[in-house]
Amino acid sequence: MYIQMVTALVLQLIQCVVHLPNDRDGMEDEYDSKVDQDLLITNNYETAMRTAQNFLSVFLKKCGSKQGSEEDYRPLFENFVQDLLSTVNKPEWPAAELLLSLLGRLLVHQFSNKQTEMTLRVASLDYLGTVAARLRKDAVTSKMDQRSIDRILKETQGDDETQQLQKALLDYMEENTETDPSLLFARKFYIAQWFRDTTIETEKTMKSQKRDREEDSSDGPGHHAKDIETIGEVMQRAEARKKFLRKIIKTVPSHFTTLRMNSDTVDYDDSCLIVRYLASMRPFAQSFDIYLTQARNPQACYFYSSALLLSVHLCTLFCVFYCIVLWF
C-alpha cells in the first residue's frame, strides 16, 4: 500500500498530538497534583480532533473557486481522500478513521449551507459520494473472519471481548515498534481514543437513563431500581476498561513482557482484522446511513438537481459558442 507523502505527514502529525501522562516524566508529579489523569488523556485526544478539523476545513476551502494563478487544490484533495480510504482500518494509521469521520460531517455541512459558493458545494457532494460509496462497498464485501477473532480471544486472558482484542492489538504494536517506530504514536492514539470512547459511552448511558427515568417516573420504584442496576453495570464495565488502559499507560516498555502474548498469536493481517472489528462498534461504521439520510434530504436533492441542470446549460452554451466560432 502506497500513499502520498503529504497524507502520511498529516496522519503522523495528528497522531503525534496525543501524549499520555507517562510521557511527561519530568512533570509527572506536578500533573498528578494539578490535573486529573483521565481528563488529561481525554483532552489530548480532543486536541487531535480539533487539529484534524482545522486542517480539513482549510484544505476543503481551498478546493473552491481559484483566483488568478492560484493552484487547483481539487486533485490534491481527491488524492488525499483516496489515501484516507486506503489507510482506514490499518493499525499504523488510526487517525485515518478520525479524519474520515470529521470529513463526512464537514462535507454534509458544506453542501447543505446555502451561503457556501456553488463550486464548493458541488465538490463537497462529489467527495461525500466517494466516501459513502466506499463505506457501502466495505459494508457489503467485507467479511469478518470470526474464526480468527475467536482464536485471538481464546489465546488472550480476560472475559471482556473488547478489552481482550484491545490488548492483543496493543501487544502486537508494542512488539513491532523497533522495526516501525511510528507504531509508538499510533499505539498512544488508540489508547487515548478508547479511553475517550469509554468516557463518552458512560456519559451517554447515564443521560439516557436519567431521561428515561424522568419520562417513566409513573412506573413505580421497581422500574427505578432496575435503572440503577443498569447504570451500575455500565459504570463497572467502564471502570474496568479504564483500569486496564491505565495499567497499559503506566507499564514501562522494558517490563511489558509481563503483559505480552506470544508473538505468534497476532500478525499484521490479524491486527487489521482486530482494528476493523473494533471499528465496527464505533460511530464511523454507521456513518454511511447518516450520509444516505442527508443525500435523501429534499433540499440536498434539489440542490444536486439544480447543480446538474446548471452544468447541462453551461455545456450547451459552450457547444453553441464553439459551433458559432467554427461557422465564422
Secondary structure in CASP SS format (residue, H / E / C, confidence):
PFRMAT SS
TARGET T0000
AUTHOR 0000-0000-0000
METHOD secondary structure of the structure
MODEL  1
M C 1.00
Y C 1.00
I C 1.00
Q C 1.00
M H 1.00
V H 1.00
T H 1.00
A H 1.00
L H 1.00
V H 1.00
L H 1.00
Q H 1.00
L H 1.00
I H 1.00
Q H 1.00
C H 1.00
V C 1.00
V C 1.00
H C 1.00
L C 1.00
P H 1.00
N H 1.00
D H 1.00
R C 1.00
D H 1.00
G H 1.00
M H 1.00
E H 1.00
D H 1.00
E H 1.00
Y H 1.00
D H 1.00
S H 1.00
K H 1.00
V C 1.00
D C 1.00
Q H 1.00
D H 1.00
L H 1.00
L H 1.00
I H 1.00
T H 1.00
N H 1.00
N H 1.00
Y H 1.00
E H 1.00
T H 1.00
A H 1.00
M H 1.00
R H 1.00
T H 1.00
A H 1.00
Q H 1.00
N H 1.00
F H 1.00
L H 1.00
S H 1.00
V H 1.00
F H 1.00
L H 1.00
K H 1.00
K C 1.00
C C 1.00
G C 1.00
S C 1.00
K C 1.00
Q C 1.00
G C 1.00
S C 1.00
E C 1.00
E C 1.00
D C 1.00
Y C 1.00
R H 1.00
P H 1.00
L H 1.00
F H 1.00
E H 1.00
N H 1.00
F H 1.00
V H 1.00
Q H 1.00
D H 1.00
L H 1.00
L H 1.00
S H 1.00
T H 1.00
V C 1.00
N C 1.00
K C 1.00
P C 1.00
E C 1.00
W C 1.00
P C 1.00
A H 1.00
A H 1.00
E H 1.00
L H 1.00
L H 1.00
L H 1.00
S H 1.00
L H 1.00
L H 1.00
G H 1.00
R H 1.00
L H 1.00
L H 1.00
V H 1.00
H H 1.00
Q H 1.00
F H 1.00
S H 1.00
N C 1.00
K C 1.00
Q C 1.00
T C 1.00
E C 1.00
M H 1.00
T H 1.00
L H 1.00
R H 1.00
V H 1.00
A H 1.00
S H 1.00
L H 1.00
D H 1.00
Y H 1.00
L H 1.00
G H 1.00
T H 1.00
V H 1.00
A H 1.00
A H 1.00
R H 1.00
L H 1.00
R H 1.00
K H 1.00
D H 1.00
A H 1.00
V H 1.00
T H 1.00
S C 1.00
K C 1.00
M C 1.00
D C 1.00
Q H 1.00
R H 1.00
S H 1.00
I H 1.00
D H 1.00
R H 1.00
I H 1.00
L H 1.00
K H 1.00
E C 1.00
T C 1.00
Q C 1.00
G C 1.00
D C 1.00
D C 1.00
E H 1.00
T H 1.00
Q H 1.00
Q H 1.00
L H 1.00
Q H 1.00
K H 1.00
A H 1.00
L H 1.00
L H 1.00
D H 1.00
Y H 1.00
M H 1.00
E H 1.00
E H 1.00
N C 1.00
T C 1.00
E C 1.00
T C 1.00
D C 1.00
P C 1.00
S C 1.00
L H 1.00
L H 1.00
F H 1.00
A H 1.00
R H 1.00
K H 1.00
F H 1.00
Y H 1.00
I H 1.00
A H 1.00
Q H 1.00
W H 1.00
F H 1.00
R H 1.00
D H 1.00
T H 1.00
T H 1.00
I H 1.00
E H 1.00
T H 1.00
E H 1.00
K H 1.00
T H 1.00
M H 1.00
K H 1.00
S H 1.00
Q H 1.00
K H 1.00
R H 1.00
D H 1.00
R H 1.00
E H 1.00
E H 1.00
D C 1.00
S H 1.00
S H 1.00
D H 1.00
G C 1.00
P H 1.00
G H 1.00
H H 1.00
H H 1.00
A H 1.00
K H 1.00
D H 1.00
I H 1.00
E H 1.00
T H 1.00
I H 1.00
G H 1.00
E H 1.00
V H 1.00
M H 1.00
Q H 1.00
R H 1.00
A H 1.00
E H 1.00
A H 1.00
R H 1.00
K H 1.00
K H 1.00
F H 1.00
L H 1.00
R H 1.00
K H 1.00
I H 1.00
I H 1.00
K H 1.00
T C 1.00
V C 1.00
P H 1.00
S H 1.00
H H 1.00
F H 1.00
T H 1.00
T H 1.00
L C 1.00
R C 1.00
M C 1.00
N C 1.00
S C 1.00
D C 1.00
T C 1.00
V C 1.00
D C 1.00
Y H 1.00
D H 1.00
D H 1.00
S H 1.00
C H 1.00
L H 1.00
I H 1.00
V H 1.00
R H 1.00
Y H 1.00
L H 1.00
A H 1.00
S C 1.00
M C 1.00
R C 1.00
P H 1.00
F H 1.00
A H 1.00
Q H 1.00
S H 1.00
F H 1.00
D H 1.00
I H 1.00
Y H 1.00
L H 1.00
T H 1.00
Q H 1.00
A H 1.00
R C 1.00
N C 1.00
P H 1.00
Q H 1.00
A H 1.00
C H 1.00
Y H 1.00
F H 1.00
Y H 1.00
S H 1.00
S H 1.00
A H 1.00
L H 1.00
L H 1.00
L H 1.00
S H 1.00
V H 1.00
H H 1.00
L H 1.00
C H 1.00
T H 1.00
L H 1.00
F H 1.00
C H 1.00
V H 1.00
F H 1.00
Y H 1.00
C H 1.00
I H 1.00
V H 1.00
L H 1.00
W H 1.00
F C 1.00
END
